[in-house]
Amino acid sequence: FTRSMASADEWSYSASFRIKLAKLTAANDSITALSRWVQFHSAHAPAAAALWAQEALEAGERGLLLVYLANDVIQNSKRKGTACAGAFGAEMARVLPQIHARAPPTVRAKLERIVAILDERAVLPAEQIETMKQEIAKAPAAAKTSTAVDHAATATATVPLPAERQPLKRARPAGESSAAAAKGEQQPLTLTALLDE
């Protein structure tokens, strides 16, 4: 094996791994299959872990999914004694707190649970677990994620909703009597009534 062949192999492995990371889904089978693939190529564990870390930091909403992958790699590699556990563990200690700092509260709770599991099972060295815990503790509070209910409650309590967010009002068709309207009888909405509003 020459030096140029080794770097060419590492590049092809990296390109293949990047494609597989992009195709990763939240399905357990998808995570397990890619985890096994990474462990099969454990000779490239440092390169795989570095590429995983780069992708995880750029993943946005998929960051949690990539942490789930690393968690599976670490736990299964530890049992099998491959080099992947150490390489991914070192990157996880650096990357997970950064993903945690940008995550909404629901994702933060899941990330904290992963750290707790890794700690309980003593899968990573105590220093790496402690580093993650300390960095997570330093993270600023995440902005509350907004939901439609939050928007509606906030908007009606403080500022009126914009016209496009207002509930539809039923226009009274020309032939409907005011007596029917007073009784609260509902007439079906028509396209014309909606367009006239």
Number of C-alpha atoms within 10 A of each C-alpha: 5 6 8 9 10 11 11 11 13 16 13 12 17 18 13 11 19 16 11 14 19 12 10 18 15 13 9 10 11 14 22 16 13 20 21 15 14 22 22 14 14 18 14 18 20 17 18 23 23 17 17 24 23 13 17 24 15 12 15 12 14 18 24 21 18 24 20 20 25 26 23 18 25 27 20 19 23 17 10 12 12 19 18 29 26 20 19 26 23 19 19 26 20 16 19 26 24 18 24 25 18 18 22 17 16 10 16 20 13 14 22 17 12 16 23 14 14 19 17 10 9 13 20 23 13 12 10 18 20 15 14 22 18 12 16 20 13 11 13 10 12 13 10 11 10 9 9 8 9 11 12 15 12 13 14 10 10 8 10 12 15 8 8 7 10 10 8 11 10 15 15 16 13 7 6 11 10 10 9 12 12 8 8 9 10 10 13 10 14 12 8 10 15 12 8 9 9
